[in-house]
Amino acid sequence: MPRPPELERDVQFWIRVYSEVDTNGGFLHDQYNLAVVYQTLHFAPNTSPRERERIVDQARTHYTAALRRIAAAKDGLLSEDDQRIKDMWGAEGTPSRLLEATDDIRFQLGQADRFREGLIRSGAWETHIAETLANLGLPAELAVLPHVESSFNSAAYSKVGAAGLWQFMRSTGRRYMRIDSAVDDRLDPFRSTEAAAQLLAYNYRILGTWPLALTAYNHGAAGVRHAKETLGTDDIVKIVRNYNGRTFGFASRNFYVSFLAALEVDRNPEKYFGPIEKQSEAKFQEVTVPAYVSVTSLERALKIDGGKLRALNPALLRSVWDGQRHVPKSYRLRLPIDGGKWTSELLALQLSPSELFVGQPQPRRYRVKRGDTLASVAEEYGVSAEAIARLNRMRTSGRLRLGRTISLPEQTPAIVAAITPAPQTPPPAPVTLGAPGAPPAAMPTPTTPGVSTSSVAATESEGIYIVKRGESLADIASKVGSTEGQLLQLNGIRNRDFIFEGQQLALKPGIQLPAQQTASAAVAGAGAASAVQGSVPIAANTIVTANGPVGTGAVPVTVAEEESKEDVAAATAEKKTHGRAENQQPVSAAQAEEVSPSLGAAVDDAQQSADPTDYSVAKDNTIVVAMAETLGHYADWLHVSAARLRQLNKLGYGKPVIVGRKVHLDFHRVTYEEFEQKRREYHQTLQASYFASHRIVGTEVYIARRGDSMWTITQRFAQLPVWLIQQYNPDLDLADLHPGTQIVMPRVEPVVTNGG
């Protein structure tokens, strides 16, 4: 892993943070020149946070005054302490620079005790992490990243909603893991390790260097791409020293150097801490659960203590252990290694037929009508009045208010008629990384011939049309022998301004479009109910695959969309709370853990995101058109007419915007920030809708053939939305392909589990 000499002073600073001072002390330092450490502060263990803050503020005031004295003194005599401060700055310490530094005095809490604890915990999972990285062709050094993220605490949660050993946000984690009402794989050190390896490989693929790929783990792929393009370099030194992005703060600047420091300490623990005895490797056996089964039934059948079972299966949520949800079918349940050997078939034989269910208990809601009582509702639904009262925190003698919605006991799912062996979930396919910037391949290049133009014609005969670059709705209507009005009605599209490149249109009634076009209507924003549409209405909690609906899924689309918005809101609120003054840092272990389990800088500068697209507005009021965007979207987000935008861009009537091209926008009614927020929310909701029912399990490389185009590739990989293909190939113009071009295609599997 590159360790540039220009960043060595920063690495040494974080080595000191991780090994020299524990959480009862810290360093008062300059936030830009980490070689300047004004003082090491130590607190008595029982010192209150308020008293610690007073001590830090007092020291900060002292050094602010000292810097002003030194700047004013020029070549005059200085006290011994002032001379020490001046010497630390060296040639950089000009009067003007020292005055600037008065605003940059920062306190960094020591982390030596937390790092040592992480070293001990790491023994349980380090072998699995090493194997996972090796199998995917990734550098072994990446194994120390959990030191920075969570101090190897698999149960860690951050204030913004990141969780687990690798600190995944829900929206990013759901790309690679199961996260639903019964299971959260972010809390499973093994599954989350496999997901983190995929995300890191993805970051490397689109950014080309490991320093940038690691920085993107904190700052997001889009943010690092923007930094790289703004400065015209992929040199981590130049980016760390010179990039001045709005959200590229202390945490992002220091993420890579703190990783290098963690690597140094992890590789030489005795040097920094003396002898350390790590936890022994976690060993267990796994059995695939044959149906939806309650945890109490499993404890009985397996003759295992509930506490031990819970410790081995941290991804199973409280709802499972409380009995509200079942352990899902096909879940790989961990059991003690020293017990009897179990198979799915043997476990099914040990469970009675009445304990095997086809799905999760389904929650029920009831709106109170005139004349309803607890007793009458209980009788109607075959439950007890006491159960309803307990669920709704009311007395059995209480009266029901007209129009109120109350919860009813969950409906028990049907019992399995016969058990068939549950499918074994294969581990992710290996990904091999080539030279920097080269795309990794999860499997050999497909040998099947590319999709020919005749395939597209066949698609049209089946009633689906793929929108090509520059096509208007009028062009399409003329080509397929229809009218604009008929196409709009068939596809539930509000008007012709919501047509985008790569979009699939139904040409006749009853056509089921692929999953990527059946996302919630809310994606398009107010009034744009058809930005991503399907020709057949689909219930909000229905899982959709390339072959159509297959029943309730692990995560209802509406839940995934709402959770994505919650992630963004939490990150935004945290920035407002802690971003006002980056110098105000935690002064105790409790304060630090409340903000974040990270051992690096405590302030989260940006939400973790795998989307590499830059959604920002340029200073000349232009943006670059992204996949799945239309003129109609821009008009809605800007509160202007589409005609006004056509006029600005000299765009003909009915003609769509072109992906990858710049368009001029009118910002008379909204600010840049308001537009960017709506734009990001649109794409985040679009992606959340898709990953509610799909999971990335690897990648493959497709070699473009003669005659290939974006729409023929869309046919070959019909389960993939065009925006996801573009995310894996952000620098590739999919509308201008040449034979031999390598296209990285994510391999995606549908999530078809029943209700979690």
N, C-alpha and C positions, 0 to 999 in steps of 0.2 A: 504494500500500500504506500503510495507516494508520501514522503514526509519532507516538504520543501524547506530548505534552510531559512527562507524568509519568514516562515511561520513558527520557527522553533521557540521563540520567546513566548508565543501563545500556548504552545504545547506544554512548555515547562510550567507556565502558570497553572494549567489545569492538572498537571501531575501533582503540584503542591496542594491544590484543592482536594484531590482524591486521596492523598496519602499523608499530608503533613498536619492538617487541622481537622478536628471533628466538628460536629454540629453544635458544639459549645464555643465556637470561635469562627473567625473568618478574616478575610482580607479587605482592607479599604484600598481601592486601586483606581486607576484611570481606565475607563471602559474601552478606549481605542488603543492605547499603548499598554499592553498587559505586562510589560517589563517594569512598569511603574507601580509598585505596591507601596503605598505610603506607610501602612502600619498593619501589623497582625494583631487583631483584637481577640481577647479571651474573656469568656463569661463564666461565672460560677454556674454549676449545673442547675441550681434552683432559681436563677435569675429570671424574672418574668419577662415576657415579650416586650411589654411597655418599657421596662427598665433597659432592656437590650437596645431598643430603638432610640432611647434617650442617649445611650452611650455612643451609638453609631452617629447620630445627628451631631453630638458634641464634637466628635472626632472630625466629621465632615466640615463643620464650621471652622475648626482649627486649621485644617489643611487648605480650605478656601482662602482664609486670611493669609496663610503662608505663601500661597501661589501669587497673591496680589502683591505682597511685600517683595518677593523675589523679582517679579516683573517690573516693579517700580524702582528697585535698587540698581538695576542695570549692572554696572561694574563695581558698585559699592560693597562695603563689608557686609557679610551675612553671618548669622548665628550658625552654630555647628549643625543644628537640625535643618535650617533652611539650605545650607550648603549641600547637605545630604540629598535633599529633594531636588535641588538644581542638578546635581551630579547624575541622578537617575534619568533625568530628561536628556542629558548630553547635548549634542548639537541641535537636536530638535527643540530644545527648550528656549526658544526666542520669547521675548516679552509678550508678543501677540499670541503665541501658542499657549503660553502659561495662563494667560487670561481666559482663553477658550476652555482650558482644562478645568477651570473652576466650576463649570457646569457638567463635567464628566466624571465626577468622583462617585464611585459605585461601591457597594458592599456585596461581597460574595461569601455566602456561608460555606464553611468547611464541610467536607463530605467523607472524611476518612473512615468514620465508623460505619456509615451506610455502604461505602464501597467494600469494606472488609466483609460485611454481612452478605453482600451480593456475591463475593468470591466464594463464600461457603455454600450459598444456595446453588450456585452455578453447576456444582458437581452433579446434581440430579439430572441435568438435561444437556450437558456439554457434548456428550457423545452423539446424541440424536441431532443436535444442531450441526456438529461437524459432518455427520453423514449426509444430512440434508443439503448442506452447502456443496459438499463434494459431488453428490449425485447430480446436482444442477450446474456443475462446472463453475462455481462461484468461489471467490477468494476465501480462504479459511479465516482470515482476519475479521471478517464480518461477524463472526461468532461473538465478539465482545460488545456488539451494539446494545444488547439488553442492559449492560452496565449503565450506559448513558440514559437509556429510555426509562428503566424501571428498577434499577439495582437488582435485576433478576427476581423481582417479586411478581409471580404469576397472577396474583390477585389484585394488582395495583389498578387504581382508577385515577384519572386526572379530572380536574374541575371542568374541563371542556368536554368530557365524555369519552376520552381515549381509555382503553382497557387492556390489561394483560401484560405479559412479558415484553411484547413488542409494541405496545401502546397504539393499537389500531383504533381509529374512529369507526363508528358503525358503517357509515356509507362506503368507506374504502375497504373495510374488512369484509363486507358482504360480497365484494367481487370474488373473493377467494375462499370464504368460509361460510359456515352455517351460523346464522344469527337470527333467532326467532324467539317465540314465547317460551320455548322449553330448553333450547340449547344456545349457548354463546361460545363459539369456538375461540374467541379472542382470549378466553380465560384458560384454554387448554394449551400448555406449553408446547405440545407436540404439533397439533394442528396449526397453531398460530406461527410456529417456526416455519412450517411449510409455506404458509401464506406470505410471511415476511420475505422469504427467499424469492418467491415469485415477484413481489413488489420491487425488491432490490434489483432483480434481473431486468425488470421492465424499465426502471429508472436508468440503469446503465445502457440499455438498448437505445433509448431515445436521447440520452445526454452524452454518451461516449466516453466518460471518464468516471472512475470510482469516487474521487472527491466530490464531483457534482452529483453523482447518483446518491451519495450519502447525505449531502446537503438537502437534496430534494425530499429525503425521508422526513425532514423537519419542515422545510419551506414549501414543499409541493413541486411537482414536475413543471407546472406552468411558470411558477415564480422563478425557478432556476433557469429555464429556457429563456425567459424574458431578460434575466441578468446577462446571460451568455450573448444574446442577440444585441442587447443595448451596448455592451462594451466591445462586442466583436471578438470575443476570446473565450476559450474554455479553461484558461489558467485560473486555478482556484485562488492563487495569491492575489491576482489583479481583481478578481471578483470580491474577495473578502475585504481587500483594502479600499477599493474604489467604487463599488456599486452602492447606490444610494436609493434603492427602491423604497416605496412607502411602507412596506411591511417587512423589509429586510433589516431587522434590528439585531440586538446583541445576541439573542439566542441563535438566529440563523447564521450570523457571522462566525459564531464560535462552535457550531455543531461539529464540523469536521475536525477542528483542532482538539475539541474535547474527546472525540472518538479516538484520535491518535494517542491522546494521553491515557485513555482507558486501556488501549491496546498495550502501551508500555507497562502500565501497572499490572495488568492481567498476566502478561508474559513473565513478569519478575515479581511475583507476590512476596517472596521471602525477603527481597531487597527492601521492600517498603513496609512490610508488616511482620516479618519473622515467620516462623512455621505456621502454616494454616492447614487445617484438616477439612477438606471439602465434604459435602454430603455425598453419600454413595449414589451411584447411578440408579435412577428409577427403573424398576423392573416389574413387569406385569404380563398377564395374558389378556387377550381380547376375545370377546364373543359377540357375534352379531345378533342383536335382539330380533326375534322372529316376527313380532307384531308390536302394536302399541300396548305397553304393559306398565302397570303402576309400579312404583319403586318398592312398595310394601310387598307386592307379589314376588318381585325379583329377590328381595331379601329373604323371603321364605323359601323360594325354590332353590336359591343358591346357598342357603344356610350361611349368610354372611352378615356381619354387623353393619348397620346403616352408616355409622360414622366412618368405617373403613371404606365402604363403597363410595361414600361422598368424597373422601380425600383422593381416591383414585380417579374420580370423574368430575373435575372442577368445572367443566363446561355445562353440566346439567344445572339449570337455574333453580332458585328457591321454589318456584312454582311446581317443579317436579317433586322436590323433597317435601313440600307441603301437601302434595296430593292433588293439586289443581290441574296438573298436566301429567301425561304419561311419558315414560321414556319412549322416544319414537322408534318406529320400525326401522330396521337396518342400522340403528345406532351401534357403533363399535364400543361396547361396554367393557371397561377395564376391570379385571379381577386380580386378586393376589396371585403371584407367580407360583407360590408354594401350595396352592390348593389343587383340587382335582381338575382334570382337563375338561374343558367345556366346548361344545359345539352348539350352533344354532338349533340343530335338530334335537340334541339332548336337552337343551333348555326348554324347548317347546313341549317335550314330553313331561317335564317336571312341573309345568304350569297347567292348570285346569282350563278347559275350553272357555269358561266364563271369565277368565283373566286375560284373554287375548282379544284385543279390539282392533278394528279396522282404521281407527282415527283417534284424534284427540277429543276430549269432552268439549262440546261447543257452548260458549257463553250465550245466554238469552237475555233479551231486554223486552220490557212490556210498558206500553204507555197507558196510564190509568184513564178509564172511561167513567162517565157518570154512573154512580151507583156501585162502583167497585169497592170491595173490602179486601183485607188481607185473606180472610177465609175464602171468599169467592174466587179470588185469583189463584189461591193455593189449590182449591178443588179443581179448577179448570185445567191446571197444568200438572196435576197429580203429584204435588209436593206439599210439604208441611208449611203452615203459616209461620212457625218458628224459624224455619230455614230462610224464608224470605225476609223476615224481620232481622235476622242476624246478618244477612248479606247487605242489607240497606241501613244497618245501624239504627234501628227503630224498635219501639216496643210492639209486642203482639197486639196490644190494645190501641195502638196508634191508628190514626185515620189517614187514608190515602188522598193526596191532593189531586184534583182533576188536572189532567195534562202532564203530570209528573211521569218521568221514565224511571222505572225501577229494575233492578237486577233480579233475575230468577236463577235458581240452581242450574248448573250446567247440565246440558242434555248428554246422557251417556251414549257413546257411539255404539254401533252394531258390533256384535261379536264375530270374530273370524270363523268362517264355516270350515275351512281346512287350511292347514299350514303348508306352504311351499317354502323351500329353502330361501332365506333372504339373500339378496345379491350381495356379494362382498364388494366393498368400496375399494377400488384400486388406488394405490398411492399416486401422486402426481407423476407424470412422465418426466424423465430427465430433460433438462435444458442445457445445451452445450454452448458456452460463450466462446466466440472467436476473438479476433483482434479487436481493440477498442473501436467502438462505433459499428462493428459488424453485428448483425442481428443473431441472437442465439436461436437454436432450433431445438424444439422439444421432441421432434421425431423426423425421420427422413422426409425429404421432399416428396410430395405425392407423385406417383407415376401415372395417375389417371389423366387422360388428356384434358386440356382446358375446355371450358364451355364455349361452344361455337355460337355464331350469330343465329344459327338455326334453333339453338336452345332458347334464345330470346324470343324468336318467333313462336316457338311452342308455348312459351310462357304467356304470350299475348293471346294465343288460341285458348289457353286455360282461363283467361279472364283477368290477368294481372299485367299491368304495364309499368315499367321502370322508367322514371323521368330521367332524361339525358341532359347533359350540360346545355344551358341556354334555352331549353324548350319552354314554351308558354303553354298554358292550358288550351289556348286556341289551336296551337300546333298539334297537340296531342289529340284533341277532339277531331281535328281534320284527318289525322293519320289513322285513327281507329274507327272512323265513321260514326262518331257520336257528337253530342253538343256539349258545350261548356257546362250548361245547366244540369245536364244529366250526370256528368262526371262529378260535379260538386255535390249533387244530391246523393249519388251512390256512395261517396266517400265521406259524407258528413262534413265537408269543408265549407267554411263560411263564405270565402270568396277567392278569386283567382290569385290573390296576393300571398296565399299560403301554400304555394307549390315550391318544392325544393328538389335539388339534384339528388338522384338516388332514391327518391321516394317511390313507393309502390302504390299504384292506384288500381282499385277494383274497376273492371270494365263492365261487369254485369252483376245483378243482385245475387246475394248468397255467397259471395267470395269471402273466404277467411284469409285475411292478410297475416303475414308473419308477426311474431310477438313484438318486435321493435316498433310496430306501428299501432299497437293497441294500448299504449300508455294512457294514464288518466288524462281527461280533457283539461284538467287544471294546469297541465304543463304549459299550455300556450299563454296563460295569463288571462286576465279579465277580458271577456268578449271573444277570445281567440280559441274557441272550444274545439277546434279541429286541427290544431297544429300537428298533432301526431294522432292519427285516427285509425279506426278499424271499421270495416263495413258491417260487422256483427256486434251488437251490444254484448259486453262481457261484464259480469259481476265484479265488483271491486276486489273481492277476495278470491278470485279465480286465477289459478296459475295458467299461463299461456305458454305453449312451446311452438316450435315451427310448424307442428302439426295441429295446432289449435288448442282449445281449453282441455285440461285434464283433471279438473277438480280443484278443491281448495288447496292452496300451497303453503309452504313453510312461512311465508310472509305475505300478507295481503298487500297489494300495490299501494293502497292508501296508507297503510302503516309504514311501508318503506319510504314513501314520499314525505310523510310527516316527520319521521325520524331523521331524514336527511336535512329537513328544514331546522329541526331542533339542534342538530350538530352545528350547523352554520350559526344559528342564533347564540348557542353557548360560546362558540369561539369568538363571535363578535362582541358579546357582553364581556368576556374575559379581557379582550383587548382594551375595551373602554375602561375597565376597572384597573388593570395593571399596566396598560400601555401609556397612560398619561405621564408617568414618570418612571422610566426604566431603572433609574437609580434606586428606587425604593424596592429593596429586595428583602426576602424573608430573613429573619434574624434567629430563627429556631427551627429545629427539625419538624415540629408540629406545623408551623407556618409553611415551611417548604413543601411538606407532603400534602397539605391542604390545597396548594396551588397545583402541584404536579409531582409525580413520583420521579421525575427526571433528575439525574445528578448533574446535568448541565445547567445552563441559565434557566431560571424559574419561570420566565415569561414566555408564553407560547406566542410566537410572532405570526404564525399562519396556520390555517387548518391543513392537516395532512390531506393530500389529494393526489390521485393518480392521473387526473386529467391534465395533459400537457398543453392544452389550448390557452392562448392568451386572450382573455376577454376584455382587456382594457381598451380605453379610447385614446387615440393619439392626440397630440396637441393641436393638430389641424382639423379636429372634429371628424376623423375617419376611423373606421374599424376594418379588420379583415374578416370577410364573411366565413363563418364556420359551418360545418355540416349541420343539416336539419334546421337552418335558419332561413327565414323568408323576409321579404319586404313588409309583409303583414305584421310579423313580429316586431320589427323595428318601429313601425308606425304605432303599434299599441304601446310599446315601452316608452316612446317619446311623446305620446299624446298629440301626434300630428297625423295628417292624412298621408296615405300611400302616394297620392298624386304629388304632394309636396316633395317627397323623397325621390320620386321619378324625375321631377323637374331638376332637383339638385344634381342628380347623377346622369341626366340626359338619357334616361332609360325609357325605351319605347313602351307603349301601352301593353300590359299583360306580360311583358318580358320579366323573367326572374333575375334575382341577383346570382352571381357566379361564385361558387366556393373558392376561396383563396384570393379573390380580388378585393380591392379596397372600395368602400362606399362612403360617401359623405353624408353626414347626419345633421339634423337640425336640433340644437340644444336650447331652444328658447324657453321650453316649458319644464325641462328636467335637467338636473345636474349630471355631470359625468358619473358620479358615484351612484346616483339613483338608477341610471341606465345600466351600469355595470352590474349592480346588484340584481336587477331583474333578469339580465342576460345570464348571469351565473345561476340564479335560481331555476331558470328554465332548463338549463343543461343538467344541473344537479338532480332535478326532479325527473327529467327524462332518463337519466342514468339509474336513479334509484328505482324507477318503475321496471326497468329491464332486469336489474340485478335482484329484484324481489323474486324472480323466477328462474334465474340463470346464475351459473357459477363458472369462473374461469379455472380450468384444470391444467393448462399448459399452453404451448404454442407450437405452431408448425410453420415452415417456410414454403410459400407457394411461388413458383417461378412463372412469370408472365409468359404466355405463348403469343404467337402471331394472331392478331385479331382480338386479343383480350382488351377489355375496357372495364371501367368501374361497374357497369351494369351487368356484364357477363360474369364478373367475379361475384357480384351480389347474388347472382343466380346459383353459382357453385357453392357459395357459403350462405345459403338462404337464412340460416338461423342467426346470422350476425348482422347487427345494424351497421350501416355505413360509418356512423360516427365512431364506433368502437374500432373498426378497421383503421380509420384515420388516426385514432389515438395511438395505435401501435406502430403507425408509420407517419408521424407528424410532419416529416420533411419531404414526403412523397406526394406528388400530384397524381392522385388516383384517376383523374380524367385524362391523363396524358402518359399512358403506360407504353413501354417499349419491350419487345421480346427479351427475355433474360433478366428483367427487373425482379429483384427479390422482394416479396411482400410478406411481412410477418403477420400470420393469422392467429388470433387467440383461439384455443380450443375450448369450447363452452359446452357444459352439460345442463340440461333443464333440471330445475328443482321441482320434484313432483311429490314430496312428502305431504301428508295430509294434516294441515293445520299445525305444523310444528311437531 
